[in-house]
């Protein structure tokens, strides 16, 4: 009987050792389930087409330039950081330094911006 008990004990130690060694070898392998999600490619807003006067379809917005002048056909000012757009004649229209210019208020609303209070 002691021989059988010793044999079972040795088998248990061997199985435990094998499990620890297998875990030790796998612990440095990267886990595919822990990979961050793949993000879509970034497209810069500066690639928006410039407005045209030749009757072709115009883009809904253009990026603001450093001089602060409104492009032809784009009177709506948008400040991206605040998420607000300003209409001409509005209280803060002249003070706003826009990030984008929109052709219509509907286009700014469709892009998720809200109209200024006054």
PyMOL commands that set and color helices and strands:
alter all, ss='L'
color gray80, all
select helices_A, chain A and resi 2-26+32-34+45-47+105-110
alter helices_A, ss='H'
color red, helices_A
select strands_A, chain A and resi 61-63+76-79+84-86+100-102+114-115
alter strands_A, ss='S'
color yellow, strands_A
deselect
rebuild
show_as cartoon
